Amino acid sequence: MAFEQVIGHGRQLDLLRRAIRNDALHHGLLITGIPGVGKRTLARAVACALLCEGRTGDACLTCAACRRMERGVHPDVVEVVPEGKFIKIEQIREVRKTLLFSPVLGPHRVILILEAQRMNLDAGNALLKSLEEPPEGNFFILTAPDERALLPTIVSRCRRIELNPLPLRLLLDVLINREGVPRDSASVIAATSGGSLGRALESVPNEEKKDAGIVAVGERISAELQGLRESDIKIILSIAKRWSELPEEEERLLDLVRSRLRQRLLDGKAGQMGTGGSSREEACEDLPLRPVDAREVFMQLEAVQEASKAFRKNANKRLVWEILLLRLAGHG
């Protein structure tokens, strides 16, 4: 696994590559970010770069160490993952025993603690001493969705690498050009992924999925958004009822609504500038074809954010959707 195989996160990759090349990498790294953004992939890429015989700051993928890494049999990589719900103290004790010995094949050993937020209290406390003063040549790489999920004493002993959600254009590029997803479906998947490549790839329809999942739901929602302002209140309330019964997570559906509203802003701006070579009617296919009022769209985005907060507080789903759709339709 080389850095060039990591999707996105160019700034973080440059910093890590330079630190490894200059033998200046901190002995403890904490990689944080939303699920599916590439934390585990990056952790393994850092391990491969550290153990590569080329010592260039990245993995060459051809030396014996890199080939062992690719096969998952490198003796100087210790990977700790949850056993059941937790990472347990016995697993950390095994790590501490390993640290008593020198690396087997080279100057470095890498301990990967994946999903470190699932260490129980005893395991976390057992890790502290080793993490503070590891033997020469040993590196710890922890992954977690958020530093707040870990003991503050563990966080303070690590250099944090935060991975931001991936931009929409990058997700679209992967879905269309690497996965072969049609553009319309890719747009729905990317818009509802929250910047998570893992989540996006899980939503890609395949032959085993008879139902296209979020893609089919997204197409229906887009069509209903398009006709929202022309619908009477009774129809809007029936749409809200239907959305409240969908099995998809509310935040994914809200991401789709956000995407359509933002696209409307972009299309409106392009129409005003006379760019893009297409008419506004062609650009605004997902929302009512009418002049774009930027202030109105921003207010609608605020309404979506309020709905998101309400869902997190476990408010009545149907009621939240009713209020939001009425506001989007101009009734509130």
Stockholm file with secondary structure:
# STOCKHOLM 1.0

chainA/1-332         MAFEQVIGHGRQLDLLRRAIRNDALHHGLLITGIPGVGKRTLARAVACALLCEGRTGDACLTCAACRRMERGVHPDVVEVVPEGKFIKIEQIREVRKTLLFSPVLGPHRVILILEAQRMNLDAGNALLKSLEEPPEGNFFILTAPDERALLPTIVSRCRRIELNPLPLRLLLDVLINREGVPRDSASVIAATSGGSLGRALESVPNEEKKDAGIVAVGERISAELQGLRESDIKIILSIAKRWSELPEEEERLLDLVRSRLRQRLLDGKAGQMGTGGSSREEACEDLPLRPVDAREVFMQLEAVQEASKAFRKNANKRLVWEILLLRLAGHG
#=GR chainA/1-332 SS CCGGGSCSCHHHHHHHHHHHHTTCCCSEEEEECSTTSSHHHHHHHHHHHHHCTTCSSSCCSSSHHHHHHHHTCCTTEEEECCBTTBBCHHHHHHHHHHTTSCCSSSSCEEEEETTGGGBCHHHHHHHHHHHHSCCTTEEEEEEESCGGGSCHHHHTTSEEEECCCCCHHHHHHIIIIISCCCHHHHHHHHHTTTTCHHHHHHTCCCTTCSSCTHHHHHHHHHHHHHTSTTSCHHHHHHHHHHHHTCSSCHHHHHHHHHHHHHHHHHHHHHHHHTCSSSCHHHHTTTSCCSCCCHHHHHHHHHHHHHHHHHHHTTCCHHHHHHHHHHHHTTCC
#=GC SS_cons         CCGGGSCSCHHHHHHHHHHHHTTCCCSEEEEECSTTSSHHHHHHHHHHHHHCTTCSSSCCSSSHHHHHHHHTCCTTEEEECCBTTBBCHHHHHHHHHHTTSCCSSSSCEEEEETTGGGBCHHHHHHHHHHHHSCCTTEEEEEEESCGGGSCHHHHTTSEEEECCCCCHHHHHHIIIIISCCCHHHHHHHHHTTTTCHHHHHHTCCCTTCSSCTHHHHHHHHHHHHHTSTTSCHHHHHHHHHHHHTCSSCHHHHHHHHHHHHHHHHHHHHHHHHTCSSSCHHHHTTTSCCSCCCHHHHHHHHHHHHHHHHHHHTTCCHHHHHHHHHHHHTTCC
//
